[in-house]
């Protein structure tokens, strides 16, 4: 098996993926990109979301599309930025909705590691990006890999919350069993669409209500 540096429980449930031709091509592509240009997140953070949130600890899956592509922002968790980095507009809107929904004040840092450590899997559909070039690593195989992640969570776990913001993420609902899991959909928190249904979606309180009803502890947003 290829030596992918990812947390052991994920390595086990995804082992079939790492030997597939698409993944081998993806690894070659990503290695070449890191060797010849500036790529985010840093190489040791590509699988940060998985390493912070082992397979059997996942309670919530929040799906983004593409890592941030400006210096210092991306660290392997969707919508999250490193400490001390100004909040991107989507993250500002996420914190605004959390404040309106569950009354939690906007934090000092946009680093969402604390969510990941509570069981929120914060994955982008594409896990790497070239500096300053949004979507530059789409269509290279990452989407096939992250779809496999969603499929294995759907099949092997029960009672998860899948939070799908925007039309791109909502397409993933087609392979989630909504009889066994909770799927929450709304517009994307981007300034272009947040007023079309993201604000007021109350996904944070709805997530916690579902988890508590399943006997799980709620997320401290």
Residue pairs with C-beta under 8 A, 6 or more apart in sequence:
1 15
1 18
1 19
2 18
2 19
2 23
2 24
2 27
4 11
4 18
4 27
4 47
5 44
5 47
6 14
6 47
6 50
6 51
7 47
7 50
7 51
7 54
7 55
8 54
9 54
9 55
9 56
10 47
10 50
10 54
10 55
11 18
12 55
13 55
13 152
13 156
14 145
14 148
14 149
14 152
17 23
17 145
17 148
22 141
22 144
22 145
23 141
23 144
23 145
25 140
25 141
26 140
26 141
26 142
26 145
29 137
29 140
29 141
30 39
30 46
30 128
30 137
30 140
33 39
33 128
33 130
33 137
34 43
37 130
37 131
38 130
38 131
39 128
39 129
39 130
39 131
39 137
40 67
40 68
40 69
40 71
40 73
40 74
40 128
40 129
40 131
41 48
41 67
41 74
41 75
41 76
41 128
42 75
45 74
45 75
45 76
46 76
46 127
46 128
47 76
47 127
48 75
48 76
48 77
48 116
49 76
49 77
49 78
49 116
49 121
49 122
49 123
50 121
50 123
52 77
52 113
52 116
52 117
53 116
53 117
53 119
53 120
53 121
53 122
55 152
55 153
55 156
55 157
56 157
57 119
58 119
58 121
58 153
58 157
58 160
59 118
59 119
59 120
59 160
59 161
59 211
59 216
59 219
60 119
60 120
60 121
60 160
60 161
60 162
60 163
60 207
60 211
60 219
61 120
61 121
61 123
61 150
61 153
61 160
61 161
61 162
61 163
62 78
62 79
62 120
62 121
62 122
62 123
62 163
63 78
63 123
63 124
63 125
63 146
63 150
63 162
63 163
63 164
63 165
63 169
63 172
64 78
64 79
64 122
64 123
64 124
64 125
64 169
65 124
65 125
65 126
65 166
65 168
65 169
66 124
66 125
66 126
66 129
66 134
66 135
66 137
66 138
67 73
67 74
67 76
67 78
67 124
67 126
67 127
67 128
67 129
68 74
68 81
68 88
68 129
69 129
69 130
69 131
69 132
69 133
69 134
69 136
70 131
70 132
71 131
72 81
72 82
72 85
73 81
73 82
73 85
73 88
74 81
74 129
75 81
75 82
75 111
76 127
77 112
77 113
77 115
77 116
77 122
78 122
78 123
78 124
79 88
79 90
79 91
79 94
79 112
79 122
79 189
80 91
80 110
80 111
80 112
80 113
80 115
80 122
81 87
81 88
81 91
81 110
81 111
82 110
82 111
83 109
83 111
84 109
85 110
86 110
87 95
87 110
88 110
89 190
89 191
90 188
90 189
90 190
90 191
90 194
91 110
91 189
93 189
93 190
93 191
93 194
93 198
93 199
94 189
95 106
95 107
96 106
96 199
97 189
97 198
97 199
97 200
97 201
97 202
97 203
97 204
98 104
98 204
98 221
99 105
99 106
100 199
100 200
101 202
101 203
101 204
101 205
102 204
102 205
102 208
102 221
104 221
112 120
112 122
114 220
115 122
115 219
115 221
116 122
118 219
118 220
119 219
120 219
121 153
123 146
123 149
124 146
125 142
125 143
125 146
125 168
125 169
126 135
126 137
126 138
126 140
126 142
126 143
126 146
127 137
127 142
127 145
127 146
128 137
128 142
129 135
129 136
129 137
130 136
130 137
147 172
147 175
150 162
150 172
150 175
150 176
151 175
153 160
154 160
154 175
154 176
154 177
154 180
154 181
158 180
158 181
159 180
159 181
159 182
159 210
159 214
159 216
160 181
160 182
161 181
161 182
161 183
161 184
161 207
161 210
161 211
162 172
162 173
162 176
162 181
162 182
162 183
162 184
163 184
163 203
163 207
164 170
164 172
164 173
164 183
164 184
164 185
164 186
165 185
165 186
165 187
165 188
165 189
165 198
166 187
166 188
166 190
166 193
167 188
169 188
170 185
173 183
173 185
176 183
182 206
182 207
182 210
184 201
184 203
184 206
184 207
186 197
186 198
186 201
186 203
187 193
187 194
187 195
187 196
187 197
187 198
187 201
188 194
188 198
189 198
204 219
204 221
207 218
207 219
208 218
208 219
211 217
211 218
211 219
212 218
